[in-house]
Amino acid sequence: MAKQIFSTGQVLTAAQMTSLQQTAMLGGAANAKTASYVLVAADAGDAITMSSASATTITVNTGLFAAGDIVTIINLGVGVSTITAGTATVSTSGSLALAQNQGGVLRFTSASAAIFFQFTAGGGGMTLLNSGGTSLSGSATTVSFTSTGYVNLQIQVLGVKTAADANGYTVRINGDTAANYSTMRSNIYDTGPTFDPNNSIGATSISIRSPLGTSSDYYKLGQMVMDIYSPNDSSQHFFNWSCVGSNTTLTNPWYMFNALGIYDASAAISSLTFTTVSSTFTAGTVYVYGVK
Amino acid sequence: MTKVMIRIHNAETNKIIDREMTADELAQWELDKAQETQRQAEAEAKATKKAALLNRLGITEDEAKLLLA
């Protein structure tokens, strides 16, 4: 129930009392929206739910709310819903970009400023940023996302297959083709095994050298996990990754890689591009998780 | 000529677009391909040199590893 202005002598009904009690407990009925929405004064004390498959915004303007007013915001849809400062100021220590089933409370400290307190699942929680994953296709696949509010990103690439034998694939951050990627890679391969360390300073991409191809063995082994730290830091971004692959059988020859690197650019990380230059992707899924 | 395709997945809107690479994307892809071909040629040349050297020395790769261990 939205905030009420009571008058002297007014008689409250039982239904009103029940509704007010629910609201006081951060419950109650919600004002359901299906498209971008601009908050109005009558939303004070209310809950706004957003249900949209596409990205939406909830805009906050000045002069509508009083200090102490709260608005609960919950995103029920697949599309990211972003709380956007219109003419008012909105600050948060969490994220203003709400993925599906995320929410929080917008509390006004004045008529022109609010703080968004995000409900969280606790530290260390992982949120899948690309709902359902991204299927690799063509010679390159780009997945874009917002990393705002996350301390790390974890990228899992599973079940990669290519139309023909290929020496792995590359990853680029933010579509950057400049010489900003430096890596140190430790490889062991074959039954020897052979230890084959490799350094790459100022490369134009991150080279994931897991052998790929068409057989079921590739499918079983064509996988990689990468952690990118501080994706919103205004300096270099540190990352590491591990992968495993085989180009004939499950046991011989086989490859295992463990590597770390630096992406020498300051922009927040908002996209990753996976490219195979000697074939095309026929299978594989990329999952991008935001880590709190 | 085979079209070189790229997939774009905007996770914020959950929209997926499959399209041909633009001229710039294709040029970068061709450059990457040339670099990969060169890298493979260099790796093969290195392996050939290594085999020839082992042959001249009359030792196996495992024996060479023992020497360097």
Interface residues (C-beta under 8 A of the other chain):
Chain A: A53 S54 A55 V78 G79 V80 A97 L129 N130 S131 T134 S135 L136 S137 G138 S139 A140 T141 T142 V143 S144 F145 T146 N167 T170 T177 T204 S205 T275 V277 S278 T280 V288
Chain B: V4 M5 I6 R7 I8 H9 N10 A11 E12 T13 N14 K15 I16 D18 M21 E25 Q28 W29 D32 K33 E36 Q40
